[in-house]
Amino acid sequence: MTDRHPSSCSARAREQARAENWPLGRTAAVIARCCSVTLLRAHRLARGWTLQEAVNAYRAMAQGDPRAARMDPDQLRIWETNPQRRPRAQTIDRLCRLYETSAEGLGLSGDYTPTALATDTDRRPEASRAPHSPAVPAASDTLDEVLDRTRYKVDRTLASATVSPVQLDLLEERLLDLRRQYLVTPPAPVLGQLLPELGELQTLAADRQPALVQMRLSELTAVLTTLIADALMKLGRLRQSRAWYATARTAADDTTDTDLRARVRAQAAMLPYYYGPLTTAVALSREARILARHRPTPTAAFAAAAEARALARQGDTAHAREAIHRARDAFDRAGSGDPDDAFAFPERRLLLYLSGALTHLGDTREADRVQTRALTLYGNHQGIDPALIHIEQAICLAQDHHLSEACRLATAAYLHLPPAQRTDIVGARAHDVLAAVPARMRTAPAARELDEALALPAGAG
């Protein structure tokens, strides 16, 4: 929400409040309705504070508390105008103290309402009235009193939920931990970690929740289901992976987070990139790029890079090079993501995608430069992504007619992986090295060694 009325509107409400001795909670409610602002902003306006004055009061209240979140006018403005950007539970607690109200009063959670501000309506017992019966006015009730009392009951119903903001914060923290573990855990065991978390989320989402809570649950669901789909793809369980990616898109589309919707589509483009059809990979990555355009975000770079390598594999050289340029430009403007987060897009992952694009374009010199830089950034990481880069180096060697060296490098990359990481996606890419070797040379020792390595049973040491 944003202010639709001039500041004089809230000033008039404050004047009326002083004249009629309203409590601040009622003043804030009037301003929120009249000016179409959030309750959080309305409480500030009810006191006549500027953003800076509110921040100063917050800092004075939190002085000496090392756990208090740092806050500036820009951060407070974001919380006041964007309901999707909620402060943390502890900060909500402190905002309740600052404005001497409850979380419900701020549209957020905690309760520090002074006893002196409790109204007769707040203290009135509800047991004498049927839970769903309308508020019937007593003879002495004015229309304003009935309206306020009825609205209060509706607000209470809308605010009722089985999920607290603290629970949501804890769920997000657990999911962030899983996103970090995902990068170093083989796909099969990681599924055993992701599925119970998703089951708990769905139990919560099955109950009636306020819209903002439901949206946060959908965001978490979209991330979890995307990771599950990715793990299934790495294991070669293509039908199930495709179905889970579709579920992830449905969950993302249940939110207003355009960046998340784009991110899920860019991620989903990996399945048809590796296993076909390429037209689907191009369509998904292009849709992601359109959703992410005009915003300098890592997702915009991700979408363009995914489109580049799909177009390159499809043989569309000109458009692939344009997409490479877009990806690099978007990444330069957005900055690098967290390398330890599976749902981020750090430089090393950008280079993984550019490696694929340049390899399919046959630009082996530039591909080698990108691959070397990527492997430096991956360091000692023994996951699937570095193995894929080594295999693309081998494909480039094969394109340059260094066939034995190409086969030896692909064999080493495949066998160097821990057995649990030697999944179908790595095997499929290593077979591309063999495919680049002319049939008459596949009986050479290096080619036979690669063929035998790829024939090992899954998980063999």
C-alpha positions, 0 to 999 in steps of 0.5 A, spaced: 500 500 500 501 507 499 499 513 501 493 515 497 491 522 501 495 528 503 499 528 510 493 533 512 488 527 512 492 524 517 493 530 521 485 531 521 484 525 524 489 526 529 486 533 531 479 529 531 482 524 536 485 529 541 478 533 541 474 526 542 480 523 546 481 517 542 486 511 544 492 511 539 489 504 536 483 507 534 486 513 531 491 508 527 485 504 525 481 511 522 487 513 518 488 506 515 481 506 513 481 513 510 488 513 507 488 506 505 495 505 508 497 499 512 496 499 520 504 499 521 504 506 517 498 508 520 500 507 527 506 512 525 502 517 522 497 516 528 503 519 532 505 524 527 512 521 526 516 522 520 520 516 518 526 518 521 522 520 528 520 513 528 526 510 527 530 515 532 524 512 537 526 505 535 533 506 536 532 509 543 528 504 545 532 498 543 539 502 545 543 497 549 540 491 546 545 487 541 539 483 538 535 489 536 535 489 528 538 495 525 533 499 522 533 506 518 528 510 514 528 506 508 527 499 511 521 502 515 518 504 509 519 498 505 515 494 511 510 499 511 508 499 504 510 492 502 506 486 506 510 481 503 517 484 506 515 482 513 520 484 519 523 478 523 519 475 529 524 479 534 523 485 530 515 485 530 516 484 537 520 490 538 515 494 533 509 492 538 513 495 544 514 501 540 507 503 538 504 500 544 500 495 541 499 488 539 502 484 532 494 484 530 494 491 531 500 492 526 498 487 521 504 483 524 505 479 532 506 479 541 502 484 545 504 490 549 497 493 549 497 497 555 491 495 560 489 502 560 488 502 552 483 496 553 476 498 550 470 495 553 469 492 547 475 488 547 473 486 554 466 484 553 466 476 553 464 473 547 461 466 550 454 469 550 453 470 543 453 464 538 460 464 534 457 466 527 451 470 529 451 477 526 453 483 531 446 485 533 446 492 536 443 494 542 438 500 543 444 504 546 449 502 540 450 507 535 452 505 528 459 507 529 460 502 535 456 496 531 461 498 525 467 498 529 465 492 533 463 488 527 469 490 523 473 488 529 470 481 529 472 480 522 479 482 523 480 477 528 477 471 523 482 473 518 488 474 523 486 467 525 491 462 523 495 455 525 502 458 523 505 464 527 510 468 524 515 465 528 514 458 525 514 461 518 521 464 520 523 457 523 521 454 517 525 459 512 531 458 516 531 450 516 529 451 508 536 455 508 540 450 511 537 444 506 539 449 500 546 449 503 546 441 504 543 440 497 550 442 494 554 437 498 549 431 499 548 426 493 541 426 490 538 420 493 539 422 500 537 429 499 530 427 497 530 423 504 531 430 507 527 434 503 520 430 503 519 430 510 520 438 510 515 438 504 510 434 508 510 439 514 509 445 510 503 441 506 500 440 513 500 447 515 498 449 508 492 445 508 489 449 514 486 456 513 491 461 513 491 468 512 493 470 505 500 473 507 501 466 511 499 462 505 503 466 500 509 465 504 507 457 505 507 457 497 514 460 496 517 455 501 513 450 497 516 452 490 523 452 493 522 445 496 519 442 490 524 445 485 530 442 489 526 435 489 525 435 481 532 437 480 534 431 485 530 426 481 532 429 474 540 428 476 537 421 478 535 420 471 527 419 474 525 423 468 517 422 469 517 424 476 522 430 475 517 433 470 511 432 474 515 435 480 517 441 476 510 442 474 508 442 481 513 447 483 511 452 477 504 451 480 506 453 487 510 459 485 504 462 481 500 462 487 505 467 489 506 474 487 513 473 487 515 474 480 522 473 481 521 466 484 516 464 478 522 466 473 527 462 477 523 456 478 522 456 470 529 457 469 531 451 473 525 447 470 529 448 463 535 444 465 530 437 464 529 438 457 536 441 456 539 435 458 534 430 456 529 434 450 525 436 447 530 442 446 524 447 444 521 446 451 528 448 454 528 454 450 521 456 451 521 455 459 528 459 459 525 465 455 519 465 459 523 466 465 527 471 462 521 475 460 518 475 467 525 477 470 526 483 465 527 490 466 530 488 473 538 487 474 537 480 478 541 474 479 535 470 476 535 475 470 542 472 468 540 465 470 534 465 465 538 468 459 544 463 461 539 458 460 536 460 454 543 461 451 545 454 452 539 451 450 539 455 443 546 453 442 545 446 443 539 447 438 544 450 433 541 457 433 548 460 433 546 468 433 541 468 438 545 464 443 550 469 442 545 474 444 543 471 450 550 470 452 551 477 452 545 478 456 546 473 461 553 477 462 550 484 462 545 482 467 550 478 472 555 484 472 549 489 474 546 484 479 552 481 482 554 474 485 549 470 489 551 466 495 556 460 492 553 456 498 546 456 496 543 451 492 537 456 490 542 462 488 546 464 482 553 465 483 558 466 478 561 459 478 554 457 476 553 462 471 560 460 468 557 452 468 551 455 463 556 459 459 561 453 458 555 449 456 553 454 451 560 455 448 561 448 448 555 447 443 557 453 439 564 450 438 568 456 441 573 451 444 578 457 446 573 461 450 570 455 453 576 453 456 577 460 459 570 460 462 571 452 464 578 454 467 575 460 471 569 456 473 573 450 476 577 455 480 571 457 483 569 450 485 575 449 488 575 442 492 567 441 491 566 434 489 559 435 486 556 434 480 557 441 477 564 440 477 564 434 473 560 436 468 565 442 467 570 437 466 566 433 461 565 439 457 572 440 457 573 433 454 567 435 449 571 441 447 578 436 446 574 432 442 572 437 437 579 439 437 581 432 435 584 430 441 580 424 442 584 420 446 585 426 451 578 427 451 576 420 453 581 420 459 579 426 461 571 424 461 573 417 464 577 421 470 571 426 471 566 420 472 570 416 476 573 421 481 566 422 483 563 419 489 559 413 487 553 416 490 554 422 485 555 418 479 548 419 477 544 418 470 545 426 468 553 425 469 553 419 465 549 422 459 553 427 458 559 423 458 556 419 453 556 425 449 564 425 449 564 418 446 559 420 441 564 425 438 569 420 437 568 417 430 566 410 430 572 407 427 576 410 433 572 407 439 576 401 439 582 405 442 584 404 449 582 411 452 575 410 448 574 403 451 576 405 458 571 410 458 566 406 455 567 401 461 567 406 466 560 408 464 558 401 464 559 400 471 553 398 475 550 404 479 554 406 485 560 402 484 566 404 486 
